[in-house]
Amino acid sequence: MPSLRLQRVRELLKREIGEVIRREFQVSEAGLITVNDVDVAGDLKSARVFVSILGSPEQQRQGVGLLRRQRKRIQGLVAGAVILKYTPRLQFLVDDSVARGNRVLEIIEELEKTLPAGPPE
């Protein structure tokens, strides 16, 4: 279980990274980028940022590329807003858990349509 301080830093970074992305990147260019979670190392020197990108496949590819190319800039903007001894080195990873969850819901709906509506006898 992460310490309370580490949890607070994670939430702070998640909020601030999301705000920077919202301000800096156009939805039409990179899709709608959402920060789902931030996993911070215990020494606060690195952080994995899990993002989901809503949009066309082309927008998703552009969004991932843009995040990775602009990593240092995003990191600098976050460093200006969040006061920490070390600003973590950010690593952006695509989190497809939302898409997988939606697929599971679709499968459940398909199963409900094919099963008989009445109680089993």
C-alpha positions as CSV (number, residue, x, y, z in Angstrom):
1,M,0.0,0.0,0.0
2,P,1.5,3.3,-1.0
3,S,2.1,5.9,1.7
4,L,-0.4,8.8,2.1
5,R,2.2,11.2,0.8
6,L,2.8,9.1,-2.4
7,Q,-1.0,8.9,-2.9
8,R,-1.3,12.7,-2.6
9,V,1.6,13.2,-5.0
10,R,0.0,10.8,-7.5
11,E,-3.3,12.7,-7.4
12,L,-1.6,16.0,-7.7
13,L,0.4,15.0,-10.7
14,K,-2.7,13.3,-12.3
15,R,-4.7,16.5,-12.0
16,E,-1.9,18.8,-13.1
17,I,-0.8,16.7,-16.1
18,G,-4.4,16.5,-17.2
19,E,-4.7,20.2,-17.0
20,V,-1.5,20.8,-19.0
21,I,-2.7,18.4,-21.7
22,R,-6.1,20.0,-21.8
23,R,-4.6,23.5,-22.2
24,E,-1.8,22.6,-24.7
25,F,-3.3,20.1,-27.1
26,Q,-6.2,20.6,-29.5
27,V,-8.9,17.8,-29.5
28,S,-9.2,18.0,-33.3
29,E,-5.5,17.3,-33.6
30,A,-4.8,14.7,-30.9
31,G,-8.2,13.4,-29.9
32,L,-9.6,13.8,-26.4
33,I,-6.7,12.8,-24.1
34,T,-7.7,11.8,-20.5
35,V,-5.2,11.0,-17.8
36,N,-6.5,7.8,-16.1
37,D,-3.8,7.2,-13.5
38,V,-0.2,8.1,-12.6
39,D,2.1,5.5,-11.0
40,V,4.9,7.3,-9.2
41,A,8.1,5.6,-8.2
42,G,8.9,5.6,-4.4
43,D,11.8,8.1,-4.9
44,L,9.5,10.4,-7.0
45,K,12.1,10.5,-9.8
46,S,9.9,8.8,-12.4
47,A,6.2,8.4,-13.1
48,R,4.2,6.4,-15.6
49,V,1.2,8.3,-16.9
50,F,-1.7,6.1,-18.1
51,V,-3.8,8.0,-20.7
52,S,-6.8,7.1,-22.9
53,I,-7.4,8.8,-26.1
54,L,-10.8,9.1,-27.6
55,G,-11.0,9.9,-31.3
56,S,-10.3,8.3,-34.7
57,P,-7.5,5.8,-35.0
58,E,-5.4,8.5,-36.7
59,Q,-6.1,11.0,-33.9
60,Q,-5.1,8.3,-31.4
61,R,-1.8,7.7,-33.2
62,Q,-1.1,11.4,-33.4
63,G,-2.0,11.9,-29.7
64,V,0.4,9.2,-28.5
65,G,3.2,10.6,-30.8
66,L,2.5,14.1,-29.6
67,L,2.6,13.2,-25.9
68,R,5.9,11.3,-26.4
69,R,7.5,14.1,-28.4
70,Q,6.3,16.8,-26.0
71,R,7.2,14.9,-22.9
72,K,9.9,17.3,-21.7
73,R,7.7,20.3,-22.3
74,I,4.8,18.8,-20.4
75,Q,7.3,17.8,-17.6
76,G,8.5,21.4,-17.5
77,L,5.0,22.9,-17.3
78,V,4.1,20.5,-14.5
79,A,7.4,21.3,-12.7
80,G,6.3,25.0,-12.8
81,A,3.0,24.3,-11.2
82,V,3.8,21.6,-8.7
83,I,6.5,22.2,-6.1
84,L,8.5,19.0,-5.5
85,K,12.1,18.4,-4.7
86,Y,12.3,16.2,-7.9
87,T,10.0,16.6,-10.9
88,P,9.4,13.0,-12.0
89,R,10.5,11.9,-15.5
90,L,7.2,11.2,-17.2
91,Q,6.5,8.2,-19.4
92,F,3.2,8.1,-21.3
93,L,1.5,4.8,-21.7
94,V,-1.9,4.1,-23.4
95,D,-4.4,2.7,-21.0
96,D,-7.0,0.6,-23.0
97,S,-8.9,-0.5,-19.9
98,V,-11.9,1.7,-20.8
99,A,-12.1,0.1,-24.3
100,R,-11.8,-3.4,-22.8
101,G,-14.5,-2.6,-20.3
102,N,-16.8,-1.4,-23.0
103,R,-16.2,-4.6,-25.0
104,V,-17.1,-6.7,-21.9
105,L,-20.3,-4.8,-21.6
106,E,-21.1,-5.3,-25.3
107,I,-20.5,-9.1,-24.9
108,I,-22.8,-9.2,-21.8
109,E,-25.5,-7.4,-23.8
110,E,-25.2,-9.8,-26.7
111,L,-25.5,-12.8,-24.3
112,E,-28.6,-11.3,-22.6
113,K,-30.2,-11.0,-26.0
114,T,-29.6,-14.6,-26.9
115,L,-30.6,-16.2,-23.6
116,P,-34.3,-16.9,-22.8
117,A,-36.0,-14.1,-20.9
118,G,-37.8,-16.3,-18.3
119,P,-36.4,-17.9,-15.2
120,P,-34.7,-21.3,-15.6
121,E,-37.0,-24.3,-14.9
